[in-house]
Amino acid sequence: MPEERELADDLARVRWSPHSFRAGLRELPPAVHQGRLIGVLDLAVPALEDTSADGPLLSLHVLIDALAAEI
């Protein structure tokens, strides 16, 4: 959906931190909360808070970059 695409674009451009990521998730339009991307993003918060979890976080960042890639 367009709202999820916009979210992926925004996430691909910013530096992630637990605080900024949680703040971004709170400010999402209602349509995004009904989509499938939000379930994946909710899982990212614990990965961002765990500094030893570089593998999963990198995988998530690659996924978001792929979603935001121009088609």
VEXMI-861412 format. One record per atom (N, C-alpha, C, O, CB): atom name; residue in one letter; x, y, z. Coordinates in nm, 3 decimals. Glycine has a CB too. Example, Ala and Ser with C-alpha at 12.3 -4.5 7.8 and 13.67 -1.06 7.14 Angstrom:
residues 2
{atom: N	type: A	u: 1.319	v: -0.569	w: 0.780}
{atom: CA	type: A	u: 1.230	v: -0.450	w: 0.780}
{atom: C	type: A	u: 1.320	v: -0.330	w: 0.780}
{atom: O	type: A	u: 1.424	v: -0.332	w: 0.846}
{atom: CB	type: A	u: 1.131	v: -0.447	w: 0.905}
{atom: N	type: S	u: 1.285	v: -0.225	w: 0.708}
{atom: CA	type: S	u: 1.367	v: -0.106	w: 0.714}
{atom: C	type: S	u: 1.290	v: 0.003	w: 0.787}
{atom: O	type: S	u: 1.341	v: 0.114	w: 0.804}
{atom: CB	type: S	u: 1.408	v: -0.060	w: 0.572}
//
This chain:
residues 71
{atom: N	type: M	u: 0.084	v: -0.118	w: 0.000}
{atom: CA	type: M	u: 0.000	v: 0.000	w: 0.000}
{atom: C	type: M	u: 0.088	v: 0.124	w: 0.000}
{atom: O	type: M	u: 0.201	v: 0.118	w: 0.048}
{atom: CB	type: M	u: -0.095	v: 0.000	w: 0.121}
{atom: N	type: P	u: 0.041	v: 0.235	w: -0.051}
{atom: CA	type: P	u: 0.124	v: 0.355	w: -0.064}
{atom: C	type: P	u: 0.182	v: 0.405	w: 0.069}
{atom: O	type: P	u: 0.295	v: 0.452	w: 0.074}
{atom: CB	type: P	u: 0.043	v: 0.466	w: -0.126}
{atom: N	type: E	u: 0.104	v: 0.393	w: 0.175}
{atom: CA	type: E	u: 0.153	v: 0.440	w: 0.306}
{atom: C	type: E	u: 0.271	v: 0.356	w: 0.354}
{atom: O	type: E	u: 0.365	v: 0.409	w: 0.414}
{atom: CB	type: E	u: 0.040	v: 0.435	w: 0.410}
{atom: N	type: E	u: 0.267	v: 0.225	w: 0.328}
{atom: CA	type: E	u: 0.378	v: 0.139	w: 0.366}
{atom: C	type: E	u: 0.501	v: 0.171	w: 0.282}
{atom: O	type: E	u: 0.614	v: 0.170	w: 0.332}
{atom: CB	type: E	u: 0.340	v: -0.009	w: 0.351}
{atom: N	type: R	u: 0.480	v: 0.200	w: 0.156}
{atom: CA	type: R	u: 0.591	v: 0.236	w: 0.067}
{atom: C	type: R	u: 0.657	v: 0.366	w: 0.116}
{atom: O	type: R	u: 0.780	v: 0.376	w: 0.118}
{atom: CB	type: R	u: 0.540	v: 0.254	w: -0.079}
{atom: N	type: E	u: 0.577	v: 0.462	w: 0.154}
{atom: CA	type: E	u: 0.631	v: 0.588	w: 0.206}
{atom: C	type: E	u: 0.710	v: 0.564	w: 0.334}
{atom: O	type: E	u: 0.817	v: 0.623	w: 0.353}
{atom: CB	type: E	u: 0.517	v: 0.690	w: 0.231}
{atom: N	type: L	u: 0.659	v: 0.479	w: 0.421}
{atom: CA	type: L	u: 0.729	v: 0.445	w: 0.544}
{atom: C	type: L	u: 0.864	v: 0.380	w: 0.513}
{atom: O	type: L	u: 0.966	v: 0.417	w: 0.572}
{atom: CB	type: L	u: 0.644	v: 0.351	w: 0.631}
{atom: N	type: A	u: 0.866	v: 0.285	w: 0.422}
{atom: CA	type: A	u: 0.991	v: 0.218	w: 0.384}
{atom: C	type: A	u: 1.090	v: 0.320	w: 0.327}
{atom: O	type: A	u: 1.209	v: 0.314	w: 0.358}
{atom: CB	type: A	u: 0.964	v: 0.106	w: 0.281}
{atom: N	type: D	u: 1.042	v: 0.412	w: 0.245}
{atom: CA	type: D	u: 1.129	v: 0.517	w: 0.191}
{atom: C	type: D	u: 1.189	v: 0.602	w: 0.303}
{atom: O	type: D	u: 1.309	v: 0.630	w: 0.302}
{atom: CB	type: D	u: 1.051	v: 0.607	w: 0.093}
{atom: N	type: D	u: 1.105	v: 0.641	w: 0.398}
{atom: CA	type: D	u: 1.153	v: 0.723	w: 0.511}
{atom: C	type: D	u: 1.256	v: 0.648	w: 0.594}
{atom: O	type: D	u: 1.359	v: 0.704	w: 0.630}
{atom: CB	type: D	u: 1.035	v: 0.765	w: 0.600}
{atom: N	type: L	u: 1.229	v: 0.522	w: 0.623}
{atom: CA	type: L	u: 1.321	v: 0.442	w: 0.705}
{atom: C	type: L	u: 1.454	v: 0.418	w: 0.634}
{atom: O	type: L	u: 1.558	v: 0.408	w: 0.699}
{atom: CB	type: L	u: 1.257	v: 0.309	w: 0.741}
{atom: N	type: A	u: 1.451	v: 0.409	w: 0.504}
{atom: CA	type: A	u: 1.574	v: 0.385	w: 0.428}
{atom: C	type: A	u: 1.667	v: 0.505	w: 0.433}
{atom: O	type: A	u: 1.788	v: 0.491	w: 0.411}
{atom: CB	type: A	u: 1.541	v: 0.350	w: 0.284}
{atom: N	type: R	u: 1.614	v: 0.624	w: 0.461}
{atom: CA	type: R	u: 1.693	v: 0.747	w: 0.457}
{atom: C	type: R	u: 1.748	v: 0.791	w: 0.592}
{atom: O	type: R	u: 1.835	v: 0.878	w: 0.596}
{atom: CB	type: R	u: 1.611	v: 0.857	w: 0.401}
{atom: N	type: V	u: 1.700	v: 0.734	w: 0.701}
{atom: CA	type: V	u: 1.741	v: 0.785	w: 0.833}
{atom: C	type: V	u: 1.833	v: 0.687	w: 0.904}
{atom: O	type: V	u: 1.834	v: 0.567	w: 0.875}
{atom: CB	type: V	u: 1.619	v: 0.813	w: 0.919}
{atom: N	type: R	u: 1.910	v: 0.741	w: 0.996}
{atom: CA	type: R	u: 1.994	v: 0.656	w: 1.082}
{atom: C	type: R	u: 1.905	v: 0.603	w: 1.194}
{atom: O	type: R	u: 1.834	v: 0.679	w: 1.260}
{atom: CB	type: R	u: 2.117	v: 0.736	w: 1.139}
{atom: N	type: W	u: 1.911	v: 0.474	w: 1.214}
{atom: CA	type: W	u: 1.822	v: 0.411	w: 1.311}
{atom: C	type: W	u: 1.882	v: 0.415	w: 1.451}
{atom: O	type: W	u: 2.001	v: 0.390	w: 1.471}
{atom: CB	type: W	u: 1.792	v: 0.267	w: 1.271}
{atom: N	type: S	u: 1.796	v: 0.446	w: 1.547}
{atom: CA	type: S	u: 1.827	v: 0.432	w: 1.689}
{atom: C	type: S	u: 1.699	v: 0.385	w: 1.756}
{atom: O	type: S	u: 1.590	v: 0.403	w: 1.700}
{atom: CB	type: S	u: 1.881	v: 0.570	w: 1.752}
{atom: N	type: P	u: 1.709	v: 0.325	w: 1.873}
{atom: CA	type: P	u: 1.585	v: 0.280	w: 1.939}
{atom: C	type: P	u: 1.484	v: 0.393	w: 1.958}
{atom: O	type: P	u: 1.365	v: 0.375	w: 1.936}
{atom: CB	type: P	u: 1.617	v: 0.218	w: 2.074}
{atom: N	type: H	u: 1.534	v: 0.510	w: 1.998}
{atom: CA	type: H	u: 1.443	v: 0.622	w: 2.024}
{atom: C	type: H	u: 1.376	v: 0.672	w: 1.896}
{atom: O	type: H	u: 1.254	v: 0.688	w: 1.892}
{atom: CB	type: H	u: 1.519	v: 0.736	w: 2.091}
{atom: N	type: S	u: 1.455	v: 0.696	w: 1.792}
{atom: CA	type: S	u: 1.397	v: 0.749	w: 1.669}
{atom: C	type: S	u: 1.304	v: 0.648	w: 1.602}
{atom: O	type: S	u: 1.202	v: 0.685	w: 1.544}
{atom: CB	type: S	u: 1.506	v: 0.790	w: 1.573}
{atom: N	type: F	u: 1.340	v: 0.521	w: 1.612}
{atom: CA	type: F	u: 1.258	v: 0.417	w: 1.551}
{atom: C	type: F	u: 1.122	v: 0.407	w: 1.621}
{atom: O	type: F	u: 1.018	v: 0.403	w: 1.556}
{atom: CB	type: F	u: 1.330	v: 0.281	w: 1.555}
{atom: N	type: R	u: 1.124	v: 0.404	w: 1.756}
{atom: CA	type: R	u: 0.997	v: 0.398	w: 1.832}
{atom: C	type: R	u: 0.913	v: 0.522	w: 1.805}
{atom: O	type: R	u: 0.791	v: 0.512	w: 1.789}
{atom: CB	type: R	u: 1.025	v: 0.385	w: 1.984}
{atom: N	type: A	u: 0.977	v: 0.639	w: 1.799}
{atom: CA	type: A	u: 0.903	v: 0.763	w: 1.772}
{atom: C	type: A	u: 0.839	v: 0.756	w: 1.634}
{atom: O	type: A	u: 0.724	v: 0.797	w: 1.617}
{atom: CB	type: A	u: 0.997	v: 0.886	w: 1.782}
{atom: N	type: G	u: 0.911	v: 0.706	w: 1.537}
{atom: CA	type: G	u: 0.856	v: 0.694	w: 1.402}
{atom: C	type: G	u: 0.739	v: 0.599	w: 1.396}
{atom: O	type: G	u: 0.643	v: 0.623	w: 1.323}
{atom: CB	type: G	u: 0.962	v: 0.648	w: 1.306}
{atom: N	type: L	u: 0.745	v: 0.490	w: 1.471}
{atom: CA	type: L	u: 0.635	v: 0.394	w: 1.472}
{atom: C	type: L	u: 0.510	v: 0.450	w: 1.539}
{atom: O	type: L	u: 0.398	v: 0.413	w: 1.503}
{atom: CB	type: L	u: 0.677	v: 0.266	w: 1.544}
{atom: N	type: R	u: 0.528	v: 0.540	w: 1.634}
{atom: CA	type: R	u: 0.411	v: 0.601	w: 1.701}
{atom: C	type: R	u: 0.338	v: 0.697	w: 1.610}
{atom: O	type: R	u: 0.218	v: 0.719	w: 1.627}
{atom: CB	type: R	u: 0.455	v: 0.675	w: 1.828}
{atom: N	type: E	u: 0.407	v: 0.754	w: 1.514}
{atom: CA	type: E	u: 0.349	v: 0.859	w: 1.429}
{atom: C	type: E	u: 0.297	v: 0.807	w: 1.296}
{atom: O	type: E	u: 0.277	v: 0.885	w: 1.203}
{atom: CB	type: E	u: 0.452	v: 0.966	w: 1.404}
{atom: N	type: L	u: 0.275	v: 0.678	w: 1.286}
{atom: CA	type: L	u: 0.231	v: 0.619	w: 1.159}
{atom: C	type: L	u: 0.084	v: 0.645	w: 1.133}
{atom: O	type: L	u: 0.004	v: 0.651	w: 1.227}
{atom: CB	type: L	u: 0.259	v: 0.470	w: 1.158}
{atom: N	type: P	u: 0.046	v: 0.659	w: 1.007}
{atom: CA	type: P	u: -0.096	v: 0.672	w: 0.974}
{atom: C	type: P	u: -0.168	v: 0.541	w: 1.002}
{atom: O	type: P	u: -0.107	v: 0.435	w: 0.997}
{atom: CB	type: P	u: -0.114	v: 0.714	w: 0.826}
{atom: N	type: P	u: -0.297	v: 0.547	w: 1.032}
{atom: CA	type: P	u: -0.374	v: 0.426	w: 1.063}
{atom: C	type: P	u: -0.364	v: 0.318	w: 0.956}
{atom: O	type: P	u: -0.365	v: 0.199	w: 0.988}
{atom: CB	type: P	u: -0.518	v: 0.463	w: 1.084}
{atom: N	type: A	u: -0.355	v: 0.356	w: 0.831}
{atom: CA	type: A	u: -0.350	v: 0.256	w: 0.724}
{atom: C	type: A	u: -0.227	v: 0.166	w: 0.736}
{atom: O	type: A	u: -0.234	v: 0.048	w: 0.702}
{atom: CB	type: A	u: -0.349	v: 0.325	w: 0.587}
{atom: N	type: V	u: -0.117	v: 0.220	w: 0.784}
{atom: CA	type: V	u: 0.005	v: 0.141	w: 0.800}
{atom: C	type: V	u: -0.014	v: 0.036	w: 0.909}
{atom: O	type: V	u: 0.037	v: -0.075	w: 0.898}
{atom: CB	type: V	u: 0.125	v: 0.231	w: 0.834}
{atom: N	type: H	u: -0.086	v: 0.071	w: 1.014}
{atom: CA	type: H	u: -0.111	v: -0.024	w: 1.123}
{atom: C	type: H	u: -0.196	v: -0.142	w: 1.077}
{atom: O	type: H	u: -0.199	v: -0.245	w: 1.144}
{atom: CB	type: H	u: -0.179	v: 0.047	w: 1.241}
{atom: N	type: Q	u: -0.264	v: -0.128	w: 0.966}
{atom: CA	type: Q	u: -0.346	v: -0.236	w: 0.913}
{atom: C	type: Q	u: -0.269	v: -0.324	w: 0.814}
{atom: O	type: Q	u: -0.317	v: -0.429	w: 0.774}
{atom: CB	type: Q	u: -0.471	v: -0.180	w: 0.846}
{atom: N	type: G	u: -0.149	v: -0.280	w: 0.775}
{atom: CA	type: G	u: -0.070	v: -0.354	w: 0.677}
{atom: C	type: G	u: 0.018	v: -0.459	w: 0.741}
{atom: O	type: G	u: 0.012	v: -0.483	w: 0.862}
{atom: CB	type: G	u: 0.016	v: -0.258	w: 0.597}
{atom: N	type: R	u: 0.100	v: -0.523	w: 0.658}
{atom: CA	type: R	u: 0.187	v: -0.630	w: 0.706}
{atom: C	type: R	u: 0.324	v: -0.582	w: 0.748}
{atom: O	type: R	u: 0.392	v: -0.650	w: 0.824}
{atom: CB	type: R	u: 0.201	v: -0.734	w: 0.600}
{atom: N	type: L	u: 0.367	v: -0.467	w: 0.700}
{atom: CA	type: L	u: 0.501	v: -0.418	w: 0.731}
{atom: C	type: L	u: 0.518	v: -0.387	w: 0.879}
{atom: O	type: L	u: 0.626	v: -0.405	w: 0.934}
{atom: CB	type: L	u: 0.531	v: -0.294	w: 0.649}
{atom: N	type: I	u: 0.413	v: -0.341	w: 0.943}
{atom: CA	type: I	u: 0.423	v: -0.301	w: 1.084}
{atom: C	type: I	u: 0.464	v: -0.419	w: 1.173}
{atom: O	type: I	u: 0.535	v: -0.399	w: 1.272}
{atom: CB	type: I	u: 0.291	v: -0.243	w: 1.132}
{atom: N	type: G	u: 0.420	v: -0.538	w: 1.141}
{atom: CA	type: G	u: 0.460	v: -0.656	w: 1.220}
{atom: C	type: G	u: 0.609	v: -0.680	w: 1.215}
{atom: O	type: G	u: 0.669	v: -0.719	w: 1.315}
{atom: CB	type: G	u: 0.387	v: -0.779	w: 1.170}
{atom: N	type: V	u: 0.668	v: -0.657	w: 1.101}
{atom: CA	type: V	u: 0.813	v: -0.672	w: 1.087}
{atom: C	type: V	u: 0.885	v: -0.561	w: 1.163}
{atom: O	type: V	u: 0.985	v: -0.585	w: 1.230}
{atom: CB	type: V	u: 0.854	v: -0.671	w: 0.937}
{atom: N	type: L	u: 0.834	v: -0.440	w: 1.152}
{atom: CA	type: L	u: 0.898	v: -0.327	w: 1.217}
{atom: C	type: L	u: 0.890	v: -0.334	w: 1.369}
{atom: O	type: L	u: 0.982	v: -0.292	w: 1.438}
{atom: CB	type: L	u: 0.837	v: -0.198	w: 1.169}
{atom: N	type: D	u: 0.781	v: -0.387	w: 1.421}
{atom: CA	type: D	u: 0.770	v: -0.403	w: 1.566}
{atom: C	type: D	u: 0.880	v: -0.493	w: 1.620}
{atom: O	type: D	u: 0.926	v: -0.475	w: 1.733}
{atom: CB	type: D	u: 0.633	v: -0.461	w: 1.603}
{atom: N	type: L	u: 0.923	v: -0.589	w: 1.540}
{atom: CA	type: L	u: 1.030	v: -0.679	w: 1.581}
{atom: C	type: L	u: 1.167	v: -0.610	w: 1.580}
{atom: O	type: L	u: 1.262	v: -0.659	w: 1.642}
{atom: CB	type: L	u: 1.034	v: -0.800	w: 1.490}
{atom: N	type: A	u: 1.178	v: -0.498	w: 1.512}
{atom: CA	type: A	u: 1.305	v: -0.427	w: 1.501}
{atom: C	type: A	u: 1.342	v: -0.355	w: 1.630}
{atom: O	type: A	u: 1.461	v: -0.337	w: 1.658}
{atom: CB	type: A	u: 1.300	v: -0.329	w: 1.387}
{atom: N	type: V	u: 1.245	v: -0.314	w: 1.709}
{atom: CA	type: V	u: 1.275	v: -0.237	w: 1.829}
{atom: C	type: V	u: 1.365	v: -0.315	w: 1.924}
{atom: O	type: V	u: 1.467	v: -0.260	w: 1.968}
{atom: CB	type: V	u: 1.145	v: -0.197	w: 1.901}
{atom: N	type: P	u: 1.333	v: -0.440	w: 1.959}
{atom: CA	type: P	u: 1.427	v: -0.514	w: 2.046}
{atom: C	type: P	u: 1.564	v: -0.533	w: 1.982}
{atom: O	type: P	u: 1.665	v: -0.531	w: 2.052}
{atom: CB	type: P	u: 1.368	v: -0.650	w: 2.082}
{atom: N	type: A	u: 1.570	v: -0.551	w: 1.851}
{atom: CA	type: A	u: 1.699	v: -0.567	w: 1.784}
{atom: C	type: A	u: 1.781	v: -0.439	w: 1.793}
{atom: O	type: A	u: 1.903	v: -0.444	w: 1.809}
{atom: CB	type: A	u: 1.678	v: -0.606	w: 1.636}
{atom: N	type: L	u: 1.716	v: -0.324	w: 1.784}
{atom: CA	type: L	u: 1.788	v: -0.198	w: 1.798}
{atom: C	type: L	u: 1.840	v: -0.177	w: 1.939}
{atom: O	type: L	u: 1.946	v: -0.117	w: 1.958}
{atom: CB	type: L	u: 1.699	v: -0.082	w: 1.758}
{atom: N	type: E	u: 1.767	v: -0.225	w: 2.037}
{atom: CA	type: E	u: 1.807	v: -0.207	w: 2.176}
{atom: C	type: E	u: 1.917	v: -0.306	w: 2.217}
{atom: O	type: E	u: 1.989	v: -0.280	w: 2.314}
{atom: CB	type: E	u: 1.687	v: -0.223	w: 2.268}
{atom: N	type: D	u: 1.931	v: -0.417	w: 2.146}
{atom: CA	type: D	u: 2.032	v: -0.517	w: 2.176}
{atom: C	type: D	u: 2.153	v: -0.491	w: 2.087}
{atom: O	type: D	u: 2.151	v: -0.523	w: 1.968}
{atom: CB	type: D	u: 1.977	v: -0.661	w: 2.155}
{atom: N	type: T	u: 2.258	v: -0.434	w: 2.144}
{atom: CA	type: T	u: 2.375	v: -0.397	w: 2.065}
{atom: C	type: T	u: 2.452	v: -0.518	w: 2.014}
{atom: O	type: T	u: 2.537	v: -0.504	w: 1.926}
{atom: CB	type: T	u: 2.467	v: -0.309	w: 2.147}
{atom: N	type: S	u: 2.424	v: -0.636	w: 2.066}
{atom: CA	type: S	u: 2.492	v: -0.756	w: 2.018}
{atom: C	type: S	u: 2.418	v: -0.821	w: 1.902}
{atom: O	type: S	u: 2.460	v: -0.925	w: 1.852}
{atom: CB	type: S	u: 2.510	v: -0.857	w: 2.132}
{atom: N	type: A	u: 2.307	v: -0.762	w: 1.858}
{atom: CA	type: A	u: 2.221	v: -0.823	w: 1.756}
{atom: C	type: A	u: 2.243	v: -0.761	w: 1.618}
{atom: O	type: A	u: 2.147	v: -0.727	w: 1.550}
{atom: CB	type: A	u: 2.075	v: -0.810	w: 1.795}
{atom: N	type: D	u: 2.367	v: -0.747	w: 1.577}
{atom: CA	type: D	u: 2.395	v: -0.685	w: 1.448}
{atom: C	type: D	u: 2.340	v: -0.764	w: 1.330}
{atom: O	type: D	u: 2.294	v: -0.704	w: 1.233}
{atom: CB	type: D	u: 2.543	v: -0.667	w: 1.431}
{atom: N	type: G	u: 2.345	v: -0.896	w: 1.336}
{atom: CA	type: G	u: 2.298	v: -0.979	w: 1.225}
{atom: C	type: G	u: 2.151	v: -0.955	w: 1.191}
{atom: O	type: G	u: 2.120	v: -0.921	w: 1.077}
{atom: CB	type: G	u: 2.318	v: -1.125	w: 1.257}
{atom: N	type: P	u: 2.061	v: -0.971	w: 1.289}
{atom: CA	type: P	u: 1.919	v: -0.946	w: 1.260}
{atom: C	type: P	u: 1.890	v: -0.803	w: 1.220}
{atom: O	type: P	u: 1.807	v: -0.778	w: 1.133}
{atom: CB	type: P	u: 1.835	v: -0.982	w: 1.381}
{atom: N	type: L	u: 1.958	v: -0.708	w: 1.282}
{atom: CA	type: L	u: 1.936	v: -0.568	w: 1.249}
{atom: C	type: L	u: 1.982	v: -0.539	w: 1.107}
{atom: O	type: L	u: 1.914	v: -0.468	w: 1.033}
{atom: CB	type: L	u: 2.010	v: -0.477	w: 1.348}
{atom: N	type: L	u: 2.096	v: -0.593	w: 1.068}
{atom: CA	type: L	u: 2.143	v: -0.574	w: 0.932}
{atom: C	type: L	u: 2.046	v: -0.636	w: 0.832}
{atom: O	type: L	u: 2.017	v: -0.577	w: 0.728}
{atom: CB	type: L	u: 2.282	v: -0.635	w: 0.915}
{atom: N	type: S	u: 1.995	v: -0.754	w: 0.862}
{atom: CA	type: S	u: 1.898	v: -0.819	w: 0.774}
{atom: C	type: S	u: 1.773	v: -0.734	w: 0.759}
{atom: O	type: S	u: 1.720	v: -0.720	w: 0.649}
{atom: CB	type: S	u: 1.861	v: -0.958	w: 0.828}
{atom: N	type: L	u: 1.727	v: -0.676	w: 0.868}
{atom: CA	type: L	u: 1.609	v: -0.591	w: 0.863}
{atom: C	type: L	u: 1.637	v: -0.465	w: 0.780}
{atom: O	type: L	u: 1.552	v: -0.422	w: 0.701}
{atom: CB	type: L	u: 1.565	v: -0.552	w: 1.005}
{atom: N	type: H	u: 1.754	v: -0.408	w: 0.797}
{atom: CA	type: H	u: 1.789	v: -0.289	w: 0.720}
{atom: C	type: H	u: 1.795	v: -0.321	w: 0.570}
{atom: O	type: H	u: 1.751	v: -0.240	w: 0.488}
{atom: CB	type: H	u: 1.924	v: -0.230	w: 0.768}
{atom: N	type: V	u: 1.848	v: -0.436	w: 0.534}
{atom: CA	type: V	u: 1.852	v: -0.479	w: 0.394}
{atom: C	type: V	u: 1.710	v: -0.494	w: 0.340}
{atom: O	type: V	u: 1.681	v: -0.455	w: 0.227}
{atom: CB	type: V	u: 1.931	v: -0.611	w: 0.380}
{atom: N	type: L	u: 1.621	v: -0.552	w: 0.422}
{atom: CA	type: L	u: 1.482	v: -0.569	w: 0.381}
{atom: C	type: L	u: 1.416	v: -0.434	w: 0.355}
{atom: O	type: L	u: 1.350	v: -0.416	w: 0.253}
{atom: CB	type: L	u: 1.404	v: -0.645	w: 0.488}
{atom: N	type: I	u: 1.433	v: -0.339	w: 0.447}
{atom: CA	type: I	u: 1.373	v: -0.207	w: 0.431}
{atom: C	type: I	u: 1.431	v: -0.138	w: 0.308}
{atom: O	type: I	u: 1.358	v: -0.074	w: 0.232}
{atom: CB	type: I	u: 1.397	v: -0.120	w: 0.557}
{atom: N	type: D	u: 1.562	v: -0.149	w: 0.287}
{atom: CA	type: D	u: 1.622	v: -0.089	w: 0.168}
{atom: C	type: D	u: 1.563	v: -0.150	w: 0.040}
{atom: O	type: D	u: 1.540	v: -0.079	w: -0.057}
{atom: CB	type: D	u: 1.773	v: -0.107	w: 0.170}
{atom: N	type: A	u: 1.540	v: -0.279	w: 0.041}
{atom: CA	type: A	u: 1.483	v: -0.346	w: -0.076}
{atom: C	type: A	u: 1.339	v: -0.300	w: -0.099}
{atom: O	type: A	u: 1.298	v: -0.280	w: -0.214}
{atom: CB	type: A	u: 1.487	v: -0.498	w: -0.059}
{atom: N	type: L	u: 1.264	v: -0.284	w: 0.007}
{atom: CA	type: L	u: 1.126	v: -0.236	w: -0.006}
{atom: C	type: L	u: 1.121	v: -0.093	w: -0.059}
{atom: O	type: L	u: 1.027	v: -0.056	w: -0.129}
{atom: CB	type: L	u: 1.053	v: -0.244	w: 0.129}
{atom: N	type: A	u: 1.221	v: -0.014	w: -0.026}
{atom: CA	type: A	u: 1.223	v: 0.124	w: -0.068}
{atom: C	type: A	u: 1.287	v: 0.145	w: -0.204}
{atom: O	type: A	u: 1.286	v: 0.256	w: -0.257}
{atom: CB	type: A	u: 1.293	v: 0.206	w: 0.034}
{atom: N	type: A	u: 1.344	v: 0.041	w: -0.261}
{atom: CA	type: A	u: 1.413	v: 0.054	w: -0.390}
{atom: C	type: A	u: 1.315	v: 0.093	w: -0.500}
{atom: O	type: A	u: 1.199	v: 0.050	w: -0.499}
{atom: CB	type: A	u: 1.485	v: -0.078	w: -0.428}
{atom: N	type: E	u: 1.361	v: 0.172	w: -0.591}
{atom: CA	type: E	u: 1.278	v: 0.213	w: -0.704}
{atom: C	type: E	u: 1.249	v: 0.092	w: -0.793}
{atom: O	type: E	u: 1.338	v: 0.012	w: -0.822}
{atom: CB	type: E	u: 1.347	v: 0.325	w: -0.786}
{atom: N	type: I	u: 1.127	v: 0.080	w: -0.833}
{atom: CA	type: I	u: 1.086	v: -0.034	w: -0.920}
{atom: C	type: I	u: 1.080	v: 0.015	w: -1.063}
{atom: O	type: I	u: 1.048	v: -0.063	w: -1.153}
{atom: CB	type: I	u: 0.948	v: -0.094	w: -0.876}
//
